[in-house]
């Protein structure tokens, strides 16, 4: 059921989309109009967006701008894919967003509708613990080899060590975790950046940093296993 308050905010987003010419804002508007999913707000909150913009800036500085195929694990509603694909500094062939939650794929493809139409974004429902990362297509029939695997959900993986063992040597990775132990869903937090580096020992570290948020500190590693 659409309320007057819903229409109020949709009018604002639509007006901003017209003013800025932003395809992302148009896709967000279409998505929140189509899907009554409260967690979309969480996926687009200031902390989530700030962390994804930090990732984009750090990736550009540490690795560069050209990527054939990127797989995002724990991709939720596809916001990171949208941030990367709408950033004109990057040249990316395709982003595939993977999440175990069956709610996510349709919403992620709606939020990235501009890039779905161009063949540059796809979402799938799968368990990252079950993917075969040693295969050239990481378990995606017909796909090209991944240039980069991103996992910003390390704090959610109780069996992180088992997941990390599945990653073949030489694979380029972007990893994020945090020290937000108070969140019940965070079953694999780390106390600091040093602990994160010990948990995910990269052979070649291209970036290691942290960003303080209001309630926690987010950690990020970029490099080759």
C-alpha positions in Angstrom: 0.0 0.0 0.0 1.4 3.4 -1.0 1.1 6.1 1.6 1.2 9.9 1.2 4.6 9.8 2.8 5.9 7.2 0.2 4.7 9.5 -2.6 6.4 12.5 -0.9 9.8 10.8 -0.9 9.4 9.3 -4.4 8.6 12.7 -5.7 11.9 14.0 -4.2 13.9 11.2 -5.7 12.3 11.6 -9.1 12.9 15.3 -9.1 16.6 14.8 -8.2 16.9 12.1 -11.0 15.5 14.6 -13.5 17.8 17.4 -12.3 21.0 15.3 -12.2 20.2 13.0 -15.2 21.2 10.1 -12.9 20.3 6.6 -14.2 21.1 5.2 -10.8 18.5 7.5 -9.1 15.9 6.4 -11.7 16.7 2.8 -11.1 16.5 3.3 -7.3 13.1 5.0 -7.7 11.7 2.2 -9.9 13.0 -0.4 -7.4 11.5 1.1 -4.2 8.2 1.6 -6.1 8.2 -2.0 -7.2 9.4 -3.8 -4.1 8.1 -3.4 -0.6 11.3 -4.4 1.1 12.4 -2.4 4.1 16.0 -3.7 4.0 16.5 -1.7 0.8 16.8 1.3 3.0 19.5 -0.4 5.0 21.4 -1.2 1.8 21.4 2.4 0.8 22.1 4.0 4.1 25.0 6.4 4.6 27.3 3.9 6.2 26.8 1.3 3.4 27.3 3.9 0.7 30.3 5.4 2.4 31.9 2.0 2.6 31.3 1.2 -1.0 32.6 4.6 -2.2 35.7 4.0 -0.1 36.1 0.6 -1.8 35.8 2.1 -5.2 38.4 4.9 -4.5 40.8 2.4 -3.0 40.4 -0.1 -5.8 41.1 2.5 -8.4 44.2 3.7 -6.6 45.6 0.2 -5.8 44.7 -1.8 -8.9 43.5 0.5 -11.6 40.3 1.0 -13.7 40.1 -1.9 -16.2 38.3 -5.1 -15.3 36.8 -7.7 -17.5 34.6 -9.5 -15.0 34.0 -8.9 -11.3 32.2 -11.2 -8.9 30.7 -9.7 -5.7 29.9 -12.2 -2.9 27.3 -11.4 -0.4 26.1 -8.8 -2.9 22.8 -8.2 -1.1 20.7 -5.8 -3.3 23.5 -5.0 -5.7 24.4 -1.6 -4.4 28.2 -2.1 -4.8 27.7 -3.3 -8.3 25.8 -0.1 -9.1 28.4 2.1 -7.4 31.2 0.5 -9.5 29.3 0.4 -12.8 28.0 4.0 -12.6 31.6 5.2 -11.8 32.8 6.4 -15.2 36.4 6.2 -14.1 36.1 2.4 -14.4 36.0 0.2 -17.4 34.2 -3.0 -16.3 32.9 -5.7 -18.6 30.4 -7.3 -16.3 29.6 -7.5 -12.6 27.9 -10.6 -11.1 26.4 -10.2 -7.7 26.0 -13.4 -5.7 23.9 -13.8 -2.5 22.4 -16.8 -0.7 19.2 -14.9 0.2 16.6 -15.6 -2.5 15.0 -12.1 -2.0 18.1 -10.4 -3.4 18.6 -11.3 -7.1 15.4 -9.7 -8.5 15.9 -6.5 -6.4 19.6 -6.3 -7.4 18.7 -6.6 -11.1 16.0 -3.9 -10.7 18.4 -1.6 -8.9 20.9 -2.2 -11.7 18.3 -2.2 -14.5 20.4 0.2 -16.7 23.3 -2.2 -16.7 21.2 -5.4 -17.0 19.9 -4.0 -20.3 23.5 -3.4 -21.4 24.5 -6.9 -20.4 26.9 -5.6 -17.8 25.2 -6.8 -14.6 23.6 -10.0 -13.4 22.5 -11.4 -10.1 22.3 -15.0 -8.9 21.2 -16.8 -5.9 24.0 -19.1 -4.6 26.0 -20.0 -1.6 29.6 -18.5 -1.7 30.7 -21.5 0.3 29.7 -23.8 -2.5 31.3 -22.0 -5.5 34.3 -23.5 -7.2 36.7 -20.6 -7.5 39.3 -22.7 -9.2 37.1 -23.0 -12.3 37.7 -20.3 -14.9 34.1 -19.2 -14.7 33.8 -19.6 -10.9 30.8 -21.9 -11.4 29.0 -19.6 -13.8 28.3 -21.4 -17.1 29.4 -19.4 -20.1 31.0 -16.7 -18.1 34.5 -15.4 -18.6 37.3 -15.7 -15.9 36.9 -13.3 -13.0 39.5 -10.5 -12.8 38.4 -9.8 -9.3 36.4 -11.3 -6.4 35.0 -9.0 -3.8 33.7 -10.1 -0.4 32.5 -7.3 1.8 30.7 -9.7 4.1 33.6 -11.4 5.9 32.2 -10.6 9.3 29.1 -12.7 8.4 31.1 -15.9 7.6 31.4 -18.2 10.6 33.5 -20.6 8.4 35.6 -17.8 6.9 38.8 -20.0 7.0 37.0 -22.7 5.0 35.8 -20.1 2.4 39.3 -18.6 2.1 40.8 -22.1 1.5 38.6 -22.3 -1.6 40.2 -19.3 -3.2 43.0 -20.4 -5.5 46.5 -18.8 -5.2 47.0 -15.7 -7.3 43.3 -14.7 -7.3 42.8 -10.9 -6.9 40.6 -10.1 -3.9 38.9 -7.2 -2.2 37.9 -8.1 1.4 36.1 -6.1 4.1 35.3 -6.8 7.7 34.7 -4.8 10.9 34.9 -4.8 14.7 31.1 -4.4 15.2 30.8 -7.3 17.7 27.5 -6.0 19.1 25.7 -7.0 15.9 24.3 -10.6 16.4 24.7 -11.3 12.7 28.4 -10.6 12.8 29.9 -13.9 13.7 33.4 -13.3 12.4 34.4 -9.8 13.5 38.1 -8.9 13.9 39.5 -6.6 16.6 41.7 -4.6 14.3 43.4 -4.4 10.9 46.3 -6.6 12.0 43.9 -9.4 13.0 42.1 -9.1 9.6 45.5 -9.4 7.8 46.3 -12.5 9.9 42.9 -14.0 9.1 43.3 -13.4 5.3 47.0 -13.6 4.6 47.4 -12.2 1.1 50.6 -12.9 -0.8 50.7 -9.5 -2.3 49.0 -6.7 -0.4 48.1 -3.7 -2.6 46.0 -1.9 0.0 45.3 -2.3 3.7 43.3 0.3 5.6 40.5 1.2 7.9 37.6 3.6 8.1 36.0 4.7 11.3 32.2 4.8 11.2 29.9 6.0 14.0 29.6 2.6 15.8 32.5 0.6 14.4 35.6 0.5 12.3 35.5 -1.1 8.9 38.7 -2.8 7.6 39.7 -3.5 4.0 42.3 -5.5 2.2 43.0 -5.5 -1.5 45.6 -7.8 -3.1 46.4 -11.3 -4.4 46.1 -14.4 -2.4 
